[in-house]
């Protein structure tokens, strides 16, 4: 099978399209013929040398922890269209996962959306659950135009919260369309946030780190109501939360159902053929853009 892989740690340029042996499903597993796989900072970290805890990885290594495709072996009927998650190995023509790690793809969900939906949607859901967001509260979401922020804004609105989202000037209308009050990040951000939330901010979801996290500490007294998605190395010393594991097929099915009902939008920034994985990883490392990057497989 064709797979996006690397044989040494490094930047995007270490990625290659390699021919690797096809995996096969065992008991309690399914093999999925991948149609699309998301690309995210997690994958860049794996490519650069980080090893997910509890995994014994061999070479060559295949990144990718979310995917969508068609079951062709295992404990689900062949031809079932699914989306799912794994730790690595998703950026390939075939991936084998436990049957408990996939859920049916909504018929009207495009493959590109399905391939990049799992991580952004579940991370947002898990984070808001950890923060204990309640109806009537005000959420400040830094980096709100990214894939996690996009879903978090909408889930918070569905929960009855008010949302302020920081993003670049180019993404202000995008956030407004999601239901957030948009503010431009940069110098003077604190004043703009306080003008948008004169009663204060209750909860912060930080998708930017650095100065955005520093500002969050000034705005929210209870640090257990601040969660950073990016500044993990500072979280312990600052006593703020980081996103925990909690992905499940049940959670993913609930989020996919919201998408199917039209209650949840999900934006794909760009879909690259898998042969252009280097370009996809380079784009991931350029900053916080709108929506998700995905790789597509024929």
C-alpha positions as CSV (number, residue, x, y, z in Angstrom):
1,X,0.0,0.0,0.0
2,X,1.0,3.6,-0.4
3,X,1.7,5.5,2.8
4,X,3.0,8.9,3.8
5,X,6.0,7.9,6.0
6,X,9.4,9.0,7.3
7,X,12.6,7.1,8.2
8,X,14.2,9.8,10.2
9,X,13.0,12.7,12.4
10,X,12.9,16.2,11.0
11,X,10.9,18.8,9.2
12,X,8.3,18.3,6.5
13,X,11.0,17.4,4.0
14,X,11.6,14.0,5.7
15,X,8.2,12.8,4.5
16,X,8.1,10.3,1.6
17,X,5.4,8.2,-0.1
18,X,6.5,4.7,0.5
19,X,5.2,1.2,-0.4
20,X,4.5,-0.6,2.8
21,X,2.9,-4.0,3.5
22,X,-0.9,-3.9,3.8
23,X,-2.2,-4.4,7.4
24,X,-5.1,-6.8,8.0
25,X,-7.8,-6.8,10.6
26,X,-7.8,-9.2,13.5
27,X,-10.5,-10.1,16.0
28,X,-12.4,-7.0,17.2
29,X,-10.8,-4.9,14.5
30,X,-11.7,-3.3,11.1
31,X,-9.6,-2.4,8.2
32,X,-10.5,0.9,6.5
33,X,-9.6,1.9,3.0
34,X,-8.8,5.5,3.8
35,X,-10.3,8.3,1.7
36,X,-9.1,11.3,3.7
37,X,-6.9,11.8,6.8
38,X,-6.4,14.9,8.8
39,X,-3.1,16.7,9.3
40,X,-2.5,18.6,12.5
41,X,0.3,19.8,14.9
42,X,0.2,16.4,16.6
43,X,1.4,14.8,13.4
44,X,4.2,17.3,13.1
45,X,5.3,16.5,16.6
46,X,5.4,12.8,15.8
47,X,7.4,13.5,12.7
48,X,9.8,15.7,14.7
49,X,10.6,13.0,17.2
50,X,7.8,13.0,19.9
51,X,6.5,9.5,20.7
52,X,2.9,9.2,22.0
53,X,3.0,7.6,25.5
54,X,2.5,3.9,25.6
55,X,3.3,3.2,21.9
56,X,6.2,1.1,20.7
57,X,6.8,2.5,17.2
58,X,8.9,0.9,14.5
59,X,10.4,2.3,11.3
60,X,9.2,3.5,8.8
61,X,6.7,5.7,10.8
62,X,3.4,6.8,9.4
63,X,1.7,9.9,11.0
64,X,-2.0,10.6,11.1
65,X,-4.5,10.1,14.0
66,X,-7.8,10.7,12.3
67,X,-9.3,9.3,9.1
68,X,-12.4,8.5,7.1
69,X,-12.9,5.7,4.6
70,X,-14.7,2.5,3.7
71,X,-14.5,-0.7,5.7
72,X,-13.2,-3.7,3.7
73,X,-12.2,-6.2,6.4
74,X,-13.2,-7.1,9.9
75,X,-16.0,-6.8,12.3
76,X,-18.2,-4.4,10.4
77,X,-19.9,-5.0,7.1
78,X,-17.7,-4.4,4.1
79,X,-18.6,-1.1,2.4
80,X,-19.6,0.7,5.6
81,X,-18.5,4.3,5.4
82,X,-16.9,5.4,8.7
83,X,-14.8,8.1,10.4
84,X,-12.5,7.3,13.2
85,X,-9.3,7.8,15.2
86,X,-6.0,6.2,16.1
87,X,-2.7,7.3,17.5
88,X,-0.7,7.0,14.3
89,X,-0.8,5.2,10.9
90,X,-3.8,7.1,9.4
91,X,-1.9,8.7,6.5
92,X,-2.0,5.6,4.4
93,X,-4.2,3.7,2.0
94,X,-5.3,1.3,4.7
95,X,-5.5,1.6,8.5
96,X,-6.5,-1.1,11.0
97,X,-8.2,0.0,14.3
98,X,-10.4,-1.5,17.0
99,X,-14.0,-1.5,15.8
100,X,-14.8,0.6,18.9
101,X,-12.7,3.5,17.4
102,X,-15.0,4.1,14.3
103,X,-18.5,5.4,13.8
104,X,-20.7,5.6,10.7
105,X,-20.1,8.6,8.5
106,X,-23.2,10.8,7.9
107,X,-24.2,10.3,4.2
108,X,-24.0,14.0,3.4
109,X,-20.6,14.6,5.1
110,X,-18.0,15.1,2.4
111,X,-14.9,12.8,2.6
112,X,-12.6,15.8,3.2
113,X,-14.7,17.0,6.1
114,X,-15.0,13.5,7.5
115,X,-11.2,12.9,7.3
116,X,-10.4,16.0,9.4
117,X,-13.5,16.0,11.7
118,X,-12.5,13.7,14.5
119,X,-9.6,15.5,16.2
120,X,-11.0,19.0,16.1
121,X,-14.5,18.1,17.1
122,X,-13.6,15.7,19.9
123,X,-10.8,17.9,21.3
124,X,-13.3,20.8,21.5
125,X,-15.9,18.7,23.1
126,X,-13.5,17.2,25.7
127,X,-12.1,20.6,26.5
128,X,-15.4,22.3,27.1
129,X,-16.5,19.3,29.3
130,X,-13.3,19.7,31.4
131,X,-13.9,23.4,31.8
132,X,-17.4,22.8,33.0
133,X,-18.9,25.5,30.7
134,X,-22.5,26.4,31.7
135,X,-25.3,28.3,30.0
136,X,-25.1,32.0,30.6
137,X,-21.3,32.0,31.0
138,X,-18.8,33.8,28.7
139,X,-16.2,31.8,27.0
140,X,-13.0,33.4,25.5
141,X,-11.6,31.2,22.8
142,X,-8.1,32.1,21.6
143,X,-7.3,31.0,18.0
144,X,-11.0,30.5,17.5
145,X,-10.8,30.1,13.7
146,X,-8.8,26.9,13.8
147,X,-10.5,23.5,13.6
148,X,-10.8,23.1,17.4
149,X,-11.9,26.7,17.9
150,X,-14.5,26.4,15.1
151,X,-16.2,23.5,16.9
152,X,-15.7,24.9,20.4
153,X,-17.5,28.2,19.4
154,X,-20.5,26.3,18.1
155,X,-20.7,23.8,20.9
156,X,-20.5,26.6,23.5
157,X,-23.3,28.5,21.7
158,X,-25.4,25.3,21.6
159,X,-24.8,25.1,25.4
160,X,-26.2,28.6,25.9
161,X,-22.9,30.4,26.5
162,X,-21.7,33.7,25.1
163,X,-18.5,33.4,23.1
164,X,-15.7,35.9,22.3
165,X,-13.2,34.6,19.8
166,X,-9.8,36.0,18.9
167,X,-8.5,35.6,15.4
168,X,-6.8,37.6,12.6
169,X,-8.5,40.4,10.8
170,X,-9.2,38.1,7.9
171,X,-11.2,35.7,10.1
172,X,-13.5,38.2,11.9
173,X,-16.5,37.7,9.6
174,X,-15.9,33.9,9.8
175,X,-16.2,33.9,13.6
176,X,-19.2,36.2,13.5
177,X,-20.9,33.7,11.2
178,X,-20.3,31.0,13.8
179,X,-22.0,33.0,16.5
180,X,-19.0,34.4,18.3
181,X,-18.2,38.1,19.1
182,X,-14.9,38.4,17.2
183,X,-11.9,40.4,18.4
184,X,-8.5,40.8,16.6
185,X,-5.5,39.5,18.5
186,X,-2.4,41.6,19.0
187,X,-1.5,44.7,20.9
188,X,-4.4,46.1,23.0
189,X,-6.2,42.7,23.1
190,X,-7.2,43.0,26.8
191,X,-9.0,46.2,26.2
192,X,-10.9,44.8,23.2
193,X,-11.9,41.7,25.2
194,X,-13.1,43.7,28.1
195,X,-15.1,46.0,25.8
196,X,-16.8,42.9,24.3
197,X,-17.3,41.3,27.8
198,X,-17.9,44.2,30.3
199,X,-19.2,41.6,32.8
200,X,-16.0,39.6,32.6
201,X,-14.9,36.3,31.2
202,X,-15.7,33.0,33.0
203,X,-13.9,30.4,31.0
204,X,-10.9,30.4,28.5
205,X,-10.0,27.9,25.8
206,X,-6.5,28.8,24.7
207,X,-5.5,27.7,21.2
208,X,-2.7,30.2,20.8
209,X,-0.5,30.1,23.8
210,X,2.1,32.7,24.8
211,X,0.7,36.2,25.3
212,X,-2.8,34.9,24.9
213,X,-2.4,32.5,27.8
214,X,-0.7,35.3,29.9
215,X,-3.8,37.5,29.2
216,X,-6.1,34.7,30.2
217,X,-4.5,34.6,33.7
218,X,-5.4,38.3,34.1
219,X,-9.0,37.8,33.1
220,X,-10.0,34.6,34.9
221,X,-9.4,34.2,38.6
222,X,-10.0,30.4,38.8
223,X,-7.2,28.9,36.8
224,X,-9.0,25.6,36.6
225,X,-11.3,27.3,34.2
226,X,-8.5,28.0,31.8
227,X,-7.4,25.2,29.4
228,X,-4.5,25.5,27.0
229,X,-4.3,23.3,23.9
230,X,-0.7,24.4,23.0
231,X,1.3,25.6,26.0
232,X,1.5,22.2,27.7
233,X,5.0,22.9,29.1
234,X,3.7,25.9,31.1
235,X,0.4,24.4,32.2
236,X,1.7,22.7,35.4
237,X,3.6,25.7,36.7
238,X,0.6,28.0,35.9
239,X,-2.0,25.5,37.4
240,X,-4.1,25.7,34.2
241,X,-5.7,22.7,32.5
242,X,-4.6,20.8,29.5
243,X,-6.8,18.6,27.3
244,X,-7.0,15.0,28.5
245,X,-7.8,11.9,26.6
246,X,-11.5,11.1,26.2
247,X,-12.0,10.3,22.5
248,X,-14.7,7.6,21.9
249,X,-16.9,6.4,19.2
250,X,-19.9,7.5,21.2
251,X,-18.7,11.1,21.5
252,X,-17.7,11.1,17.8
253,X,-21.2,9.8,16.9
254,X,-22.9,12.6,18.8
255,X,-20.8,15.2,17.1
256,X,-21.3,13.7,13.7
257,X,-25.0,13.7,14.4
258,X,-24.9,17.5,15.1
259,X,-23.1,18.0,11.8
260,X,-25.8,15.9,10.0
261,X,-28.6,18.0,11.6
262,X,-26.9,21.2,10.4
263,X,-26.1,22.3,14.0
264,X,-22.4,22.1,13.5
265,X,-20.3,23.5,10.7
266,X,-16.8,22.2,10.0
267,X,-14.4,24.0,7.7
268,X,-11.6,22.4,5.6
269,X,-9.0,25.0,4.8
270,X,-7.3,22.9,2.1
271,X,-7.3,19.3,0.8
272,X,-4.0,18.0,-0.5
273,X,-3.5,14.7,-2.4
274,X,-1.4,12.4,-0.2
275,X,1.5,12.8,-2.7
276,X,1.7,16.5,-1.5
277,X,2.1,15.7,2.2
278,X,5.2,17.8,2.5
279,X,3.3,20.9,1.4
280,X,0.4,20.0,3.9
281,X,2.8,19.7,6.8
282,X,4.5,23.0,5.8
283,X,1.2,24.7,5.9
284,X,0.4,23.3,9.3
285,X,3.6,24.8,10.7
286,X,2.9,28.3,9.3
287,X,0.5,29.3,12.0
288,X,-3.2,29.2,13.0
289,X,-5.3,29.4,9.9
290,X,-9.0,28.9,9.4
291,X,-10.2,25.3,9.4
292,X,-8.5,22.0,8.8
293,X,-5.8,20.6,6.5
294,X,-6.5,17.1,5.1
295,X,-4.8,14.5,2.9
296,X,-6.9,12.7,0.3
297,X,-6.4,9.2,-1.1
298,X,-8.0,8.0,-4.3
